Amino acid sequence: RFLFVHALVQEALTEVVPVLRRARLHAAVATAIESRAGAERQAAAAHHWFQAIPAGHTARAWRAAWRAAEEAKRLRAYDVAVELLERACQVADDDLDLDPADRMDLLFALAEARFGAGDPAGQEAELTRIRHLAGQAGDRRRRIEAATGYGGRILQPWKVYGDHDADLVADLTDLAADDTLEPAARARVLACLALQSYYLPGSEPAERDRWSAEAARLARQENDATLLGRVLFARFYALLDPDSADQRLAAGEEMARAGLEAGDDELRTIGLTCQGGTLLELCRVPEALDVLAEAERLIGRTSMPYLRIMLGWLRLGVIVHRGDLEAAESLLADTVAEQRATSMWGAQSTTAGATYQIALMRLRQGAADAWRPPDEIAHDRLSPFNVDAYAHYLVVSGRIEEARRALGPWERQPPIPRTFVHLFWLVVRCEVWAALGDRRACADLYEAALPYADRMGMAGLSMLMWPVSRALAQLAEAMGDPATAQRHADHAERVERELAHPHG
């Protein structure tokens, strides 16, 4: 027997064979490949079944591609899995015998592959398609799976700031009203309802707290660590408001504990990251850094790029406070590159904040060659923050009157949203108006910030700025109360000293 090894020769010889005969030959080759042991042969079989479609093998083609994609996912070759499943979906559309359940399950496989490939936005789009198909087919189980399936096994990546899917919230609300749901399904539905309602106009933290607390109660009864972890992570993010830190800390601690008891490194690492980030927010710095160090140690055992990004932003804020410019710039570059390789929201906004923090550090160290304003955040709902950030740059630059003109009168300042950005934004605004010396603004801001005197100005599991007490000290000084200013300054100095030397 002879073998033509050059691809061009093979292609030329293949093209002279009639289409139908060629398709039958491909089918024979695919059958022979599948008869041999070895999962690594799945992709080759799928290739030949695709070529065999003209001979009536549409169903075998998309099913073979699906099997090959599952093997690719097992090997973490998610990009390959996405390509195979996209082709499978296209071919399946031409299969007149395609069952609606198979169609949805094929899309579920594609959604999972997209998430693994770093495309949570693509995953969400596939889940939306499934949810609509399941609704049309009256398939409650798949409708629930699609409505609650965003993210990975436990973690759900950041979504676009301010966005909410009203149709999804309506579906979840409808499902939550179904008294016949089994406890595990109800737990998932309630947890996702709490999370997906985060940006819904009129949504209140107390309502999200109630839904997610009930979800956690149900999940505990199921004795399923994965379900409990997923529900608790949703609870953590649903309660990212300035007044729910204690509930978030408890959720993080329970996730870490459940992961340890179950021998689940992924769950434990997620829990430790949530716990450590919240401890930082509560200015319990030595505890926070110990917990985050353990999370960093464990994350190497898992494949969790989304969590590694979140942990990277938290670590960057700490490094900035330590004054290690080289380490900060290196970690910034690595974290930005990793996040931009995904479709998880926040790369541009978080990079802008982190870059400005490093610029402030360079300025303090006398290393700023060209001090420039912070990059604007390209997002309508966060555009008012750009004004405050630019005013902060002007104030730090000593251009007080320019800052005053840029902002306008205090009465015209927009309220700070009570989302995860609240304390981050608040400390920036406080420092600006303290420098401007507007006594009414200082009094209003002091009253707004005082309940958070023992907190850190930070944005969820992301960059931290500085203690709220530092901003309070500046406001008190501007209002002519040096004793109160000193009390807040002492707290801020202690926290910043612990950030620089946690066990010193």
N, C-alpha and C positions, 0 to 999 in steps of 0.2 A: 504494500500500500504506500501511496505517496501523500505527503502533507505539504500544502502550499502555506508557508508561514507568513508571508508578507500580506498585511491587511488589504492593500490595494488589489493584489491578485485574488485574494479570497472574495473581495467585494465584486470584482469584475466577473468571476466565475459564477457567483451567486445570482447576479442580475440576469444571466442568460437563462436561468431556470424559470419556467412559468410560475406566476404568482401562487396559484392554488397548490401546485406540486411543492413549491418552496415552503409554503405554510405547513403542508403535511409533514415535510421533512423536519421542520422546526418542532412540530408537535411530537414527532418520534424522538428527536433528541431530548426534548424536555422530559418526556416520559422516562427515557433511559437515565437521565440525570436524577430524577426523583426516586428512581428505584435503588439508587446507591445511598448508603448511609452518609450522614454528614450535613449538619445545618449550614455549613459554609457554601453548599451548592445551591442554596435557595435562590440567590440573586441570578445565577446563571440559568436556572430553570425558568425564573420569571422572564428573563430576557427572551428566551425561546418561545415561551407561551405568548408573549406579546407579538412576536413575529408570526405566530400560528393563528392569530385572530381571523384572517381571511378564510380559514378552513373551519370556522364556526366554534372557535374555542374562547369566546369572549369571557365566559364565566371562569374558566380555568386560568385565564390570564390575570384577571384582577385578584383572584384568590391567591395565586402564586406570588403576585407582587406583595400582597398583604403579609403572607408568611415570610417573605424575604425581608420586609420592613420590620417585622417583629424581631427577627434575628439581628438586624442592624441596630435596633434599639437596645437589644441585650448587650451589644458591643459598644454602646454609647455613640454609634455613628448616626446621630440624629438627622444630620443633613441628608444623608443617603436615604434614611427612612422617609423623610419628607418627600423627596423626589419620587420614590417608589409609590408612596400612597397618593400623591397628586396624580400620578399616571393611573393608578388603580381606580381612583374616583372618576377620572375621565372615561375610562373604559367601562366601568360599571354603569355609567349613564346609558350606555348602548345595550345593556343586558335587559332584555324584555322580561326575564324571569326574576329580576332582582327583587328580593323581599325588602320591604321598608325597614325591618329590623336590621338586616344586613347592611343596608345603606347607612343607617345611623351608626352602627358599630364600626363601620369603615371610617366614618367621619370622626368618631371618638378616637380611633387609632391615629388618625392624622392630627387631631388636636393635641394628643399626648406627644407626638413626634415634634410638632411645632414648639411646644413648651420646652422640650429637651434641647432643641436647636437654638434656644435663646429668643424665641418669638412668642411671648405671652399674649401680645396683641393678636397675632394670628390664631393662637389657641382660642382666644375669646370669640373671634369671628366664627370659627368652626362650631363652637358650642352654641352660639346663637342660632346657627343653621339647624343644628340637631334639635334644639328646643322647639323651634317652629315646626319641624317635621314631626316631632313627638306629639306636639299639641294637635296637629292635624290627624295623626293616627290614633289618638286617644291612648297613647303609651305613657302611663304615669311614671313608671320606673325610669325610663330613659329621659323623660322630661325633668325629673328630679335630678338625675345624674348630670344633665346638661346645665341646669340652673345653678347647681352647686359645685360644678367641676373645675372652675377657674383655678389655675395654679398647679402646684405639684401635689405630692402625697400629703403635705402639711402646709407648706408655705405658699402664700399668694403674693406675687410681686406687686410693686407700686403701680397704680393706675393713674391716668391723667388727672392732675389736680382739678378739682371742682366738677369733674364729669360724673354723671350718674345715668344709668340705663333705666328709664321709667318703665319700659315694658318688662324688663327683668324683675324690677321691684314689684310690679303688679303681679307677675307670675308667682314670685316667692310669697307674696301676701296671700294670694289665692291658695297656694299649697299649704301654707301655715294654718289656714282656716279649715283644712281637711282633718277631721277628728279620727279618720281611719288610718292615718300614717303610722307606720311602725316607729318605735322610739329612735332608732338610728337615723332613719330618714328625716324625722322631725328635727333631730339635733342638727343635722346638716342644713336643713331649710332655715331654721331659726338663726343659726350662726351666720349664714350667708345673707339673710335678710338684714341682720344688724350691720354687717359689713357693707353691703351694697346700698344701704340707706344713708351712709356716712355723709354724702354731699347732697342728699335729697333736701330741697327747700322745706323748712319746717321740722326736719328731723331733730330730735332732742337726744342728748346723751343718756338721759334716764330711760328712755324707751329702748335704745340700743343695749343698754346695760341689762334691762329686764329680759330682752330676747336672748342675748348671748349667755346670760346666767342660767336661764332655763335650758339652753342647748348644752351647756357644760354639765348640768345636773343629769340630763338624759344620757350624755356620752359616758359619764362615770358609771352609770348603771349597766352599760353595755360591756364593760371590762375590755375595751378595745383601745389600745394606746394610740393607734394612728387616728382613729376617730376623735379621741379626746384632744390630741395634739392639734388637729385641724380646726376643731371648734375653738380651742383656747387661742390659737393664733388669730382667728377671725375676731374673737372677742378683744384681743389686744389692739388690733387695728381699728376696730369699730369704736374704741374708747380713747383714741388719740386726740383728746381735748385737754385743756390745761387743768381741769379739775378731777381727772380720773386716774391720776398716777398710781394711787394705791391699788386700784383694781388691776391695772396693767402689770404692776409688780407681782401681784399674786398670781396672775395668769402665767407670767414668765417663769416664776418659781415652780408652779405646778407642772408646766411643760418639761422643765429640766428634770424634775423629780420623776415624772412618768417615764421619760426617756431613759433615765438611769435604771429604774426598776425593770423596764422592758428590754434593756440591753440595746436600745435604739439610739445609735449615735446621732442620726439626723435630727430626731426629735429633741434630744438633749442639747445639741448645739444650737438649734433654733431657740429653745427655751432659755439657754444661758445668754444668748445675744439679746433677747427681749429683756431679760432680767438685768443684765449689765447696763444696757442702754437706759433703762428706767432708773437704776441706781445712780447713774451719772446725772440724770435730770433732777433727782432728789438731792444732789450734791453729796452723796455718800461715796466719795471718790475712792478711797482704798478698797472698799468692798467691790465697787464697780469694776475697777481695774483687775482685781483678782479673778472675778467672774469672766470678764472679757478675755483674759489671758487663757483661761481654760477653754473657752469657745474657740479661740484661735488655734489652740493645740489640737482640738478635736476636728476642726473643719477639714484638715488634711486627710482625714479618713473617709470623707464623703465627697460626693460630686454635687455641690450646691452653689453654682455661680451667683445666683441671685442673693443668697445670704452672704456670700463672700464679699459682694459689693457693699451691702449694708454694713457689714463689719468693717470694711475698709474705710468707709466714711466716718464711722465712730472713732476708729483708731487715729484717723487723720486729725480730728479735732483735738485729741489728747496730745499728739505729737507737736501740733502747733503750740499748745500751751507749754510744752517742754522747751520750746525754742530751737528745736533741731531742724534747721532750714533744709539741709540736704535730704534728710529722711522724709520730711513733709513733701518736698517737691517730687521725690521718687514715688512715694505712695500715691500722691495725687495723679501722676501720670499713669500708674498701673491701674488704679481704680477707675479713672475716666475711660481708659482703653477697654477695660473689661465691661463696663456698663454700656458703652457705645456699641459693643458687639452684640447687644441684646436690644429688644424693643421695649424693655422696661422703662417706664416714664421716669424723668427726673435727672437725666444726665446733664442737660444744659443748665438747669436751675441750680443743682447741687454743685456743679463745677464752678459756676459763677460765684457762689457763696464761699466755696473753699479757696478759690483763687484770690478772692478779696482778703480772706483771713491770712493767707500766706503773704500777701502784699503788706498787710498791716504788720506782720511779724518782721518782714524785711525792713519796714520803715523804723520799727522800734530798735532794730539792730544796726541801723545806719547803712543798710545794704541796698536801699532802694535807689536804683539808678534813675528810673523814670516812674514817678508815682502817678498812676492814672486811675480814673474812676472805675468802679466795678462794672462788669459786663451786665447789660440789661437782660432780664429774664423774659424770653419771648412767650408770654402767656397772658391773655387778657385779664384773667382773674388775679394775677399776681403783678400786673403793671403798676398798681399803687405802691407796691414795695420798692419798685425801681426808683421812685421819687425819693422815698426815705433813704434808700441806700446811697443815692447820689448826694443827698444832703449830708449824710454821714461823712462821705468822702470830702465834701467841701469843708465841713467842720474840722475834721482831722487835719486838713490842709491849712487851717487858719482863716478860711474865707467865709467868715460868719455872715456877713451881709448878703453874699451870694446865696448862701443856704437859706436865709430868711426869704429872699425873693423867690427862690425855687419852690419853696413850700407854700407860701401864702399864709394867711392868718390861721391861727389854731382852730378856729371854729369851722374851717372848711376841710379839715383833715378827715379822711374816711376812717370808719372803724376797722380795727384789726380783726379778721375772721377768727372765730374760736375753733380753729382746726389745729392740726399738728404744727403749723407754722407760727402759732400765736406767740409763744415766748421768745422764739428766735427774732421775730419782727418787733416785739415789744421792747427788747433791750436796745435794739438799734434806734427806735423812735425816742426812747427815754434819753439816750445819750445826746441825740441831736438837740432836743428841746431844752435839756439842761444847759447845753452850750449856748443856746440862743437866749437863755435867761428869761423866757416868758413865764411869769409867775403863775398865771392861770393854767397854762399848759403843764407846768411842772407839778402843780397841785393835783390836777386831774390824773396825770400819769402816775404820780406817786400813789394815789388812791387805787388806781388800777393794778399797779405792780406789787403793792405791799402784800397781798395774799400769797404771793409767790416769792417771798423774800428768801426762802431757803431752797430755791430751785435754780436750775441752769437754763440759760437762754439757748434752746436747741430745738431742732425740728424732727421729732420722732426718732427713728433709728437712722439718724443722719448727722450732719455737722452740728457741733456745738459752738456757741460763740463765747459767752462769758457769764458768770453768775449774775442773776437778777439783782443781787445785793450791790453789785458794782454800780449798776444803773441807778439804784435807789440812793446810794451814797452821793452820786452826782446831783440828783434831783434835790435831795435835802440840802446840799451845799448851796445850790442855786437859790433855794428858798430861805437861806439865812439860818439854818439849823445845824451848826457844826457838830453838836453832840450826837444827834441822830445820824448825821453823815458818817461820823467816825465809827459808830456801832455797825452800820452796814458795811463800811470799808473793811473793818476787822474781819467780818465774815467772808467777804469777797477775797481778801488776801489769804485767809486760811485755805479756802477752796482752791485758789490758784496755786498756792504752795503745795497742796496735796496732789494737784495734777502734775506739777513739775517733779515732785519728789514724794510719791505715794507712801513710801515706807521709811522716809528719812526723818 
